[in-house]
Amino acid sequence: MADLETNIATITLSDLKRDPKAAITAYGDRPVAVLENGRVMFYCLSAAGYEALQDCLDDLELGAIADARANTPVVRVSLDEL
């Protein structure tokens, strides 16, 4: 098992089949690239890692919405008007 330059852990498909839980928990919430014959076949994430990824994607989407609305005119209202 080695790390790629992108800081993604790697594991062989054989190691993953042998002990899937140990293979994933060994890397915490980092993504793990599963290799077969030296080629990446797929990526694995723990549940917490997947949730963190989803949070990042949500933040990016909200940032894009905020950026799109940044140049819209400001409408001032009082609390009574609401």
N, C-alpha and C positions, 0 to 999 in steps of 0.2 A: 504494500500500500504506500502510495506516495502522494505528494501534493503537486498539483499543476501550478503554473505561474499565476493563474487567476485565483489561487487560494481555495480551490475546490478540491476536497479530498477525493481520492480514487480508491476503488476496491474492485477486485475481480468478481465476475459473476459466480465463479465457483465458491469464493469466500462468502458471498452473500447467500448462496444456497445452503452452505454448511451451517451458518448461524446468523440468520437475518437480523435478529434483535441486537446481538452484540455488534454486528457490522454497522448498524445505524446509530446505536447509542454511543459508540466509541467516538463519534464526531460531534456529539451534541446537536446543536441546531444548524450546523453547517450543511450545505448541500453535498451530496456524495455522488460522484460520477461512477457508474457501474460499467466496467470494461469487459469486453469479450474479444480475445485475440488482439489486445492492445487498442481497440477502438471503443469509443463511448457508445454504449447501447441506449442508456437512459440515465436519468438522475433521480435520486431518492432524497426525500426530506422528512424529518421528523414532523409530527403534528404541530409542535411549537414553532418549528422552522417555517412550515407552510403558513401558519397564522401570521408570523412576522412578515413573510413575503406579501401576503394579502394586505396587511396594514400598510406596507410601503406603497403598494399599487394604489390603494385607496387614497393615500396622501398625495400621490402624483396626480390622480384624477381630480381631487379637490383643488390642488394647486393650479391645474389647467383651467378649471372653472373660474377660480378667483382671478387668474390672469385675463381670461376672456371678459370678465365683468369689470375690470379695473378702469376702463375708459368710459363707462356708462355714466350718464348724468346723475348727480346726487339729488335726491328728493328729500327735503327736510319736512318732518312731521312731528307733532307733539304727541305725548303719550295719550292725551285726551282724544286726539284725532284717530288714534288706533282703536 
